[in-house]
Amino acid sequence: MKLKSTLENYLFILPAVAIFSIFYIYPFYATFNLGLRSWDGVSAVSQFVGLRNFKEIIFQSRFWWPSIGHAAYITLIALTLQNALALALAMACDRQIKLGNFYRLIFFIPPVLSEVVVGLVWKWIYNGDYGLLNHWLTNLGLAHLARAWLSDPQTALTCVAIIHSWKGFGWGFIILLAGLQTIPRQLYEASRVDGANGWQRFWHVTIPLMIPVFVLVSILTILGSMQAFVLVLTMTGGSPALGTSVPVSRILHSMRGSLRFGYACAQGIIFGLTLVVISVIQIRISKKMKQA
Amino acid sequence: MSKARLFSLLIVSLIMGVIGCTRAPKAKTDVVIWHWMTDRKKAFNELAKKYEDQTGLRVEFKLFAPSDIYSQKVRAATQAGTLPDIFGILGEKRDFAIFIKAGHVLNLKAAMRAKDSQWKNKFFSKALIVNEFKRGNEFDVPSGIYGVPIDVSNIQMLYNKDLFKKAGLDPEKPPQTFEEFLAAAAKLKTAGIQGLVSGWAEVWMIDCLASNFAFNIMGEKKVMNTFRGEVPYTDPDWIRVFSLFKEMADNGVLAGGIISMNNKDAEQNFANQRYAFTFNGSWCVNVYQGMNPNLNYGVMFVPRVSERHPMLIWGGAGSSFMVNANSENKDKAVAFLKWLTDTEQQAYLAQATNNLPANKLSVANISPILSQFAESMENTTHPNIWSAHEKSPVVEAYTVGIQQIILGTRTPEQVAREVQEVKIREMAKD
């Protein structure tokens, strides 16, 4: 009877295990296996090369680590600018303000827009010859600031990072707003009675209770920003001189431009592991902060 | 009603439903072709209709664009075993060889040579040679002809005649040497006209112009010897090649943002008369026709830097079709490609799409601007016919290096050293 019950239980989880194995475990195994091989993507056979692809990426590639650096820069801007904006707007909407729902709707428009459309529109706005930004700057008497924003290595990556933050802040806004609304109002009232000012209420009530939400938003921001690709592709294509290339664009280049599928898989694994390490470090730091 | 009856009724309803939802059978297609040429979609469909009227055989052209999506689809189809009867391979000769060695491409040598090479002789020799693998080739592909060119193209410079006139330059005398080119650009600049625009975010275009200069400065043999690793990139001739881009940048010849501009944007800029020069392929005739039918422009050969060796430009087969070696319809596919490359069909394609025909007998009917492109076919070369090929990490290193020279973040000497380092590392893998 017990055996039958156990078998029944296994039978129930079998579909989930099968789906997980087919769509997660096998692709991961296949990717890792290909990472150890040299394969052009067409031939029936591939050559086992051991860890050569990994060694080449880690120690010899000229463009891989800079691309990680570019993604990290985009992530840094997103973690600070994007999340600060999201928190400020979420706090504003958490109060009883007029047209609160309207603002919520407006702030959530950028995330639901197509990344391709956003990228192309901003590419046009940033255009050095006929872009709106230079037009406005000229009209404001700031013509000396006008430039080819996406072609200048000094500005291209920052321009992409700002648009990435603008496009993504709505997600953080919604999550942070939901978090703020779970904080009992009595805590604020009690602290007010105790004589706490606005800043003290924010620092001693809001921040500690929002730490789990900050962790969630930060992890989502890091994972989303490190994997930024579509905006980069549509706005700059990785130029100038690979100055805005990101890891995903390098992986794609290895597959499409160089026909090095094994190498691309190894890049994917290294990139995935990098993200896992970053996420684990962040969770640990957050736990310590929470305990403190 | 009993449960059994209810169940039977349900099953019958389901079957009827499935039958009812099944699509009506389509007319049988004899040959399926996958292509990426958006601009030729209408013309291809017209030709397919004409072929069906003439032979009763149904040919279906399926468009998958843009070209990089098309390439991915073809590669995926090789793994899934779903390649169509006719397809194209976009990429370098190395990619082409991979497809052949994997058994996906039919050798057309016998068909081309049948009846005293009747089919073969219709083509420009430069068009056919890119689809040919000679005995003892570096890729170990059995000798043969593995593709059918449907048009030819070459990549040259173009100049805006109206802007030339405006700057006081003779619109019928474009610059022929690099010095003349810089001088003309300076004169245009004085008249407030910008110089050269091109899609140099697409690194293959930089590779193309750099190799034009390299052939002219050091000759084909030395370029091939560099690819074989016998000549370093730190050689003065290579540094001279890289320096030319610095000279163009320093003299303000290049469009602002040229290295982050894709070719489509560059074409739009040239068509809108914002720049006096562009570097583009013969396919641009059709593009400019669509963007600005009144554009008054001419073709000029890439300006010579040296008199030591001939200037060679990239050219040859523009687009080619390959026959799936595993297709059940390969004979029908070959017959259709023979028909498609016949003089009449080629003339129609040239007129309808403004591309240079691969069939040399069809050239009589092309537009004057295309004729200018056609005149330079004898001075073309193509990576697919070179005796040696550079590895992609090295090509990437020097094309990105040239972009950095244009930006002013690297000197030609620095780029030469960095490219050579990559070259040494790549050679160590062999």
Interface residues (C-beta under 8 A of the other chain):
Chain A: D40 G41 V42 S43 A44 Q60 R62 F63 N127 G128 D129 A148 L150 S151 P153 A156 T236 G237 S239 P240 A241 L242 H253 R256 G257 S258 L259 R260
Chain B: D68 S71 Q72 R75 T78 Q79 G91 R94 D95 I98 F99 K101 A102 H104 A201 G256 G257 I258 I259 S260 M261 N262 N269 R274 S392 P393 E396 A397 V400 Q403 Q404 L407 T409 E418 V422 R425
